Amino acid sequence: MLKRSILAAIVLVGASVPLGAEIIEQVLVKVNGEIISKTDFESRQVAELRNRPELAKLGPNSPDLKKAIAEITPDLILSSVDDLLLIQRGRESGYALGDAQFTQIVDNIKKSNNLEDEGRFAEALKQEGLTMADLRRNLEKQMLVSQVQRAEIMDKISISDEEARGYYDQHKQDFTSPIEVTLREILLEVPSTDRGVNVAQDDAVRASAEELRKRLLAGEPFARLAGEYSVAASKTNGGLVGPLRLEELAQSLRDLLERMNVGDVTSVLRTQRGYQILKLESRSESKIRSFEEARSDIANKIGETKLRAEREKYLDRLREQATITWRNDELKKAYDTALARRRQASASAEQSATTK
């Protein structure tokens, strides 16, 4: 089982970094007197690594599993402390998860996971190693973090019209729809063997393709002929392929399509499998959305950037006011590494924004 492998690997490497003699210590760090235990942190590590299915078959001694644990630990211990600071702030502000709210959330979880039967829901909790009390504590923590971020950070973020227009002018390519084409295809396959392609067979298939092209140019429906003669998977849909982004096609095909008008049929084309005929069914031209059309997306983009920056500033203030006592030096180093990396990334993003 993945969970057991991860836990075994965590023990082997000492909570993903060498813990030395303190490996049996259950308290990793205290934040304003409230602890993050080894068990709590291991649970977060397991939850994070379970999102990586490629690790499922690895044993506890696997170097790849140990590497994955070491990679996630710095950011995970940083986010663990961040979340605890926000949870504490939420409690100070008087936020709490009421009974009615908890019941409503649980009902939504049951419906979205088809677990309305109480027995199946209880079994699902058991498989996750949770009791109903555990679930409530976890949901309350999520709610406290969300409430604090909304009240203390999100509600205080504003975006001026000048900012929005500036962003739009600098990122017009993000609001430009690409040229897209829809094609129809007919593919005739040339038989091949270990010795290669028989010339006579190749000539015969090409002749058949040329004959089909003549029938197309004479007005016979492309979809009907594709359904009758094509060996491509698209034959079931009348040879329809797309829409496709023109910029993502091979250059030779792009050059060909750019010279065609809608409704045009190509000459017979040689492919690896045989001979192909294409029809340009439709083309949508590139279009730049207006500022007004893009306004909501612009607000979201700027808001996300501001939220990250303001959240980090807010957490730094909480951190400065907090008493954080580490029980493990190596985990503290991992925490400091992640914090320094975050601040460097923020400084780079801020510098980049001011130079545009």
N, C-alpha and C positions, 0 to 999 in steps of 0.2 A: 504494500500500500504506500502511495506517495507520502502521506502524512508521516508514517512511521519512518520511512527512509530519510525524510527531511529532518525529523527530530533527532534521529540517530546521528546524522551528519552534523547537526548543530552541536550536539554533545561532544562529538569527536573534535570539532574545531573550536569549541568553547564559545557558543553563541556567535559563531561566524568570525570571531577573532580570538586570539589566545587569551584565556582568562586565568591561566595559571592555577594557583591554589584556590582561587576564589570561585572556581567552577561550580561549587556546591552552594554558593551564596544565592539566595532567592531574590534579594533586592538589588537591582542594578543601578537605580538612581532615585533620589528623592527630589520632588519638585514642590516647594512650599510645604514640605512635610508629607506629601502624598507620594506613594511609591509607584514605580514601574517595576514589576516583578519579572524574574526570569521567565516564568510561565507565561505571563501576559505577552512579553516580547517574542517568545517562541511562537505563540499563536499568530502574531502578526507576520512573522517570517513564513510560517506555513501557509497562511492565507495568500500572501504575495506570490509565493512560489507555485502554488496550485494553479495560478493563471498561466503557467508555462508548461503546457502538456508534454513538451519534448523531454521534460525531466522525470516523467511518470515512471519510466522503466529503470531509472538509475538507482544503484544501491547506495547505502550510506557512505561507502568508501570512495565513491566516484569523484574524481578530480573535477569533473564538470559541475556536479552538484555543489561541491565545496566552493568552487569559484563563483557560482550563482549566488550562494548565501553571502559570501564576502562582498559581492558587488552591490547587493541590495541593502546591506546592513547600515551603512552610513546615512543614507537618505531615510531609512526606516526608523532609526533611532531619533533622528532629527524630527521627523513628523510625529513620532510618539510623544516627544516632549512638547512640540507645538500644540498638538491636540489636547494634551493635559492642561496646558496654560489656558487654552480657550474654554475648556470645560470648567475650569475653576472660575474663570471670569463670568461664565454663564450662570454658575451657581450664585456668585456674588451679586449678580444682577437680578436674582430671583426667578430665573427661568426654571421650569420643571415640566416633566412629561406627565400630564394628567391621565387619569384612568380612561376617560372617554377617548382621548386622543390615542392612547396606546391601543385600545380595542379597535379603533378605526384602522390604524396602521397594520395591525395583525390581520384584520379581515382583508385588507388590500393585498397583503403578502400571500394569504391563503388563496385568494381568487386568481392572482397573477401566476401562481405556481400550481394551480389545480389541486389544492390541498384543503378543500373545504371540509373534508371528512376529518374529524378530530383525531382519530387514530393515525391516519396517514401524516397529519401535521406533527403529532407527537413523535412519530417515527423519524420524520425528517429532521426534527430538532435533535433527536438522539444521535443520528448519523453525523451531525455537525458538532456533537459533543456539547450541546447547549441544553439548559433548562429554560423554562419560561421566565424565570427570574434573570437568568443570563441575558436572554433576548431583550428583556425590558431595559436592563442596564446598558446594553449596547445601543439600543435605539435612543435612549435618553442622552447618551454621550453624543451621538450623531446630531440629535436635535439641538443640544446645547452649542455645539460647534457651529451649526448652521445659523442659529439665532444670533449668536455673537457676531458672526461675520456679516450678517444682514444689517444688524442694528449699528454696529461699531465701524463697519467698513463700507459695505455696498451702498447703504442709504446716504452716505456722505460723499459719494462719487458723483461728480457732475461732468457733463461734456458740452462744451460751448459749440455754437454753430461754426465758429472760426476753426476750432480743432477738427470738427467733422469734415469741413471743406478742405482743410489742409491734408487730412489723411486721404480723402478721395482723390485729390490732385496727385499725390505721391504714389498711390496704389491703383491707378486706373486699370492696370492690367488685371487686377483681381476682380474687377467688375465688367470684364470684357468676355462675352461668350465666344467660344471657339467656333470655327467653321466646321460643320458636321455634314457628312454625306450618308445617304442610304443607297445601297446598291442592290442589284439582283445579279445572280451568277448562275451559269450553267457550267458544270465541270464534267468532262469526259475523260475517263481514266485509260491510260495506256498500260497494258499488261507488261510486267517485267519479271525476270527470273534472275538467278544468280549470275547468269551470263550477260545480264543487261537487258536492253530493249530490242525487240525484233523490229528491224527497219520497216518491213512490210506492214506490220501491225501499227506502228507509229504513223505511217502514211495513211492507213485506213481510218484511224481515229481522227487525224487531222482533217481528212476529207469529210468525215461525218460532221465535225464541228463547223467546217466551212458551209456545209449544206444547211445546218441549223441556223447559222448567221443569215444566210440568204432568206430563209423563211421568216426570221425575225424582222429583217428589213422590209419584207413584203407585207408585214402587218400582223403576223400571227402573235398571239399573246405570249409574252416572255414567261409569265408565271406558269402557263399550261405546259410549255415546252420544257421548262425546268423540272416540273413535276414528273414529266414523262421520261426524260433522258438524263438528267443530272445525277451524278453519284455523290454530290456534296450533301452534308447533313441539312443544308438549307432547302433542299428540294421539297421537304414537307411543308414549307412555308412559301412555296412558289419561287424559291431562290433568293428570298429577301434576306439581306444582311445589313445590320446597322440599327440605329445611326452610329457612325464611326467618326471620331475626331480626325480631321484631315491631317493635323500635325503629328498624329501618332502612327500614320501609315508609312510604309517604305517610300523613300524618296522617288523611286521610279514610278510607283503607282500614283503618288501625289502629282507628279508632273503630268501623267496621263490624264488624271481626272480634272486637273486645272484647265486643260485645253478643251474639255467636253462641256456641252450644254446638257441640261436636264432632259432626259429622254434619249440621249445618244447611246449607241451600242459600240463597244470596242471591236477592234479586229480580233481574230482568234489569237489568244495568248498562250505561250508555252509555259507550263508550270512543272514542278517536280513530279506531280502525279499524272499529268496529261495535258489536255488543252481546255482552256477556259474562255468564256465570253462574259463580259460584264456590261451591265446597263446602269447608267447614272439615274437612279429613281428620283432622288431629291437632294437638294443642297440648301442648308441654312447658312446665311452669311454671318460673319462676325458682327456683333453689336455691342456697343458700350452702354451699359445701364446709366441712366441719368442719376444725378446726385440724389434727387428725391426718391427715385426707385430704390437706390442702394442705402438710403439713410438708416434703416433699421439694422442692416448688416454692419454698417460703419460703426454705429453705436455699440453693437455687440463686440466688434473687434477692439475698439478703443477701451471699452469697459473691461474686457478680459485682461488687457495689458495693465490698465490702472488698478484693477482688483489685485493682480499678483503683486504689484509694487506696493500698494497700500497695505495689503495683508502682511507683507514682509516687514514693513515699517512698524505696523501695529504689534506684531509678534516680537520685534526687537525691543519695543517699549515694555511689553510684558516681561520679557526676558531680563531686562535691566532691573526691574522691580522685584524679580523672583529670587528665591534662595534655592539654588540647584546644587545638590550634593551628590557627587558621583561615588559609587562603590566599586567601580571598575575603571582603571586607567585606560585600557585599550578601547573600551566602548566610548569613553570620553573623547579619545583621539578620533574615532570614527565620526562622532557627533561634530567635533570641531572642523574636521575635514569637509563634511557636508555643508556646514554653515558657511565656511569660507568660500566654498564652491558656489553656493547660492548667491552670496553677496557679490562675488566677482561677476557672475552672470548678470545680475541686476545692474551693476555698474556699467557693464559693456552695453546692455540694452539701452540704458539711459543715455550713454554717450552717443550711441548710434542714432537715437531719436533726436538728440539736439543738433547733430551735424547734418541732418537731412534738410 
